């Protein structure tokens, strides 16, 4: 509901539906997600400079909820003739500039706090993403690739146990 509500909603969607890190979100350019014709890409490749550990990573723009919010947000960024400036950062701060990863982490903290969620961080959506993917049957090795982890043991730390699923297993 805030002045930047749509931007903040997009940030939450990028975190929960793609498992992106703050550094990755802060580094996104419009051209990372949109082709020269102004159409959304289905597969997005992050460069080594955009990721933690300098590991190239891909993600896929297929989630309908994410696509809806992303299109709404991009519509606010279009010029009068309907074009997008492809070389601009995707997520802008109040001054229409680039967020640092740290300032984006602080923004996530404020977003969660404003709705009464204490203790959540910019990584909360990432953990949720990993857990939901694992619960949906995605193998840990595929999840490792999607999350951009070097070691599978790191990926396993992101997956929370689910008592309902544990009960069904036994």
N, C-alpha and C positions, 0 to 999 in steps of 0.2 A: 504494500500500500504506500510505501515511501516513494519519494521522487525517483529513486533508482530501483523501484520494485521489480521491473522487468529484467534489468541487468542482474539483480541479485537472484532472481528466480532462475535465470540462465546459468549463473554460477553453480547454484545447487544442482541443477540438472546435469551439468558437465561433471560434477563430482559424483552424484549418485548413479547416473546412467552410463558414464564412461570411465569412472574411476580416475579422473585426471588429478594430478597434483597441482598445488597452487602455482608452482614454478611453470608448469605446462600451460595452465590457464592464462597466466600473466603474459606468456610469450606468444600466444596465438595471434596471428594476423588474420584479417578477413580472407586473404588469399589462401590460407591454409585450409579453409572450409568451403570456399566458393571458387569456381573456375572462372575463366576469362569471360564466359557468357553470362555470368551472374547466377549460375545454377549451383546448388549445393553438391559437393562431392559426396560419394558414398563411403569411400575409403580415404582416410587422412593419415599422412605420414608426418610424424614429428621428427625434426632434425636432431642430431646429437646435441646441438647447442640449446635446444628447447627442453631437454629432459635431464633428469637426475642421472648422474653416472655416465653421461655422454653416450647413452645407448639409444639408438634409433628405435622408434616405437610407432605402431599403427593403431588407429581406432576406427570405428565404423559408425557412420551416421545413419542408423537404421531404426532407433527407438522413436516411436510416433510421438510420445510426450515431449521428448527432447526436440524433435524436428519442429513441432508446433511452436514451442517457445523460441527456438533459434530463429525461425522465420519471422516471428513477431518482432524480435529484437533487431534483426537485420533490416526490417522495414523502417525502423526508427533511424537507421544509419544511412538510408538511401538519400541521394541528392534529389533535387526537384525533378530531374529528368529520369529518376528511378535507378540510377547507377550507384554502385558501391565503390568506395576507394579501397581497392584490394590491398594496397601497401600499408594500411592503417592497422593499429592493434584492434583486436576484436572487442576486448573488454576494456572500457575506459573508466578512469576515475572521474571525480567531480569536475576536474579541470580539463576533461577530454584528453587526458594524457594516459600514459602507461602506468599500470600498477607495478610495484615491486612484489616479488613473492611474499615478502614479510608483511607488506601492507594488505595484501589479499588475505593472508592468514588472519590478520587482525579484523578484517571485514567479516570473515566467516564467523569469528568469535562474537562479534556484535550482532550479526544476523541471528545466530542461535540464541544468544542472551535475550534479544528483543522479543522472542516468542517463548521464553521461559525454559529453554533447554540449556542446562548448566553442564559444563564439562565437555561439550562437543567441540570439535576443532575442524579445520579444513580437511583433515584426513578421515573424518567420520563418514562422509559419503563414500570415500574410497574403500573403507572397511565394509560398509553396507554392500557396495558393488561386488566385492570379492565374495562375500558370504552368499549373496543371492545367486551369483553365477555358479558357485559350487553346489548350492542346493538345487539348482536347475540342471545339474548333471555335467557341467563343463569340467573337463579333466584339469587336474592341478597343473599339468604341463602347459595346456592351452591358456589357462588363467595366468600362469607365470608370464607367458608371452604378452597377453593383453595388458597386464599390469606393468610390464617393463622391468621386471625383476631379474637380476643376475642369477640369484640362487633361489631354488624352489623352497628352501626353508624359510626365506623371507615371505614368500607368498602364503605359506601355511599359517604364518602369524596373523594374517589379515582375516582369516576365516573364523567367524564366531560359531560356537556350537549352538545348535537349535534343539531345545528339549522336545519339541513336537516331533521333529525328525528322528531324534534318538529313540523316542518312544515307539515310533513306527518300525524302526529297525529291529527292535527286540520283540 
